[in-house]
Amino acid sequence: MILNFPKKMTLFLKKKYIYYIKIKNMRAIIYAIVLAVVSWMVFGSMNELTSAHDEGGCCGKVNCGASQFTNLIWWANLMIAIVATVVALYGGARMTPQGRALPPIPFLPV
């Protein structure tokens, strides 16, 4: 069955859909910004812990922050922070009139 909507209704639905897409993209950008900020904060704390076992660090003789698990968390958090920052910047750039010419990246939600 084919539904024929009046022209005004079709235009209304198109505007509603575009508005929904903009809101959805804005949510993804906000989530990426929050994730980036939290990741960089955690990375800063992990970096202090990792730097603490150096000679001039607070625990120069003890192995605090030198385990494999800490190293894994440090690198994983760094990668998450970088990816979230790039997604937030790309999504923000796509929202500008000049950024609309940027090619869409299929796996990004923005």
N, C-alpha and C positions, 0 to 999 in steps of 0.2 A: 504494500500500500504506500503510495506517495502522498505525503502531506504537503499541501500548498499553503504556505503562510502568506499573509499580505506583505507587501513590500516594506511597510513601516515595521512590522514585527520582525522581519528578517534583518533589517538594519539594527533594530534594538538587540536582537540576539547576537549579532556580530560584535556590536559595541560591548555587550556584556561579556562575551568570550574574550575579547582583547583585554578588557579590564581584569578578568580572572587571570589571564596569562601574566599581566604586569604584576598583580599581587603575588602570584606564585613565584615569579622571578625575584621579587623584592624579598619575600620570605627566605628564599635560598641564599640571597646575598647577606641578609641579616644573620642567618645561621652561620654562614661562612665567616663573617666578621667576628661573631662571638667565639666561634671555634678557634679562629686565628689568635684573638686576644688571649684566650685562656691557654692555648698551646704555647704562645710565647712567654706567658707568665710562668707556666710549669717548666718550660725549657730554661728560663733564667734561674729558677731554683735548682734544677738539676745541674746546670752549669756551675753554680756555686759549690754544690756538693762534689762535683767532679774535680773542681779546682782546689778543693780543700785539702786533698792528699798530696799536693805539690810541696816542695821544700818550704816555701814561705807560707803555706796554707795553715789553717787552724789545727789540723791534726797531721803534721808532717810525717810522723813515724807510723801512724795507724793507716789501715787500708780503707778508710771511709770513702765511698764513691768510686772505688776501683774494681768492683766486681763485674762479671760479665752481664748480669741482669741489669745493673745500673747503666752499663754501656749500651745495652739493647734499648732500654727505655729512653736514654738520651737521644740516640739516633732516630728511633721511631717518632718521638715527640718532635724532633727537628723537622722530619719529613712531613708530618701532619701540619705543622705550623706553616711551612713553606707552601704546601699545596692549598691550604685554606686561604692564605694571603693572596696567592695568585688567582684563585677562584673569585675572591671578593673584589680584587682589582679589575679583573676581566669583566665581571658582571656589572660593576660600576661604570666601566668604560663603555659597555654595550648600551647603557641607558642614556648616554649623551648623544646628541644629534650626529656628531662626527663618528662616534663609535658604532653606529648602526651599520657602517660599511665593513666592520670586522667580520671575518668569516665565523659562522656558528661552529661550535665544537660539539659533536653529537652526544658525548657522554657527560657533559657538564649540564647541571640543571638550570643554569642562567642563560 
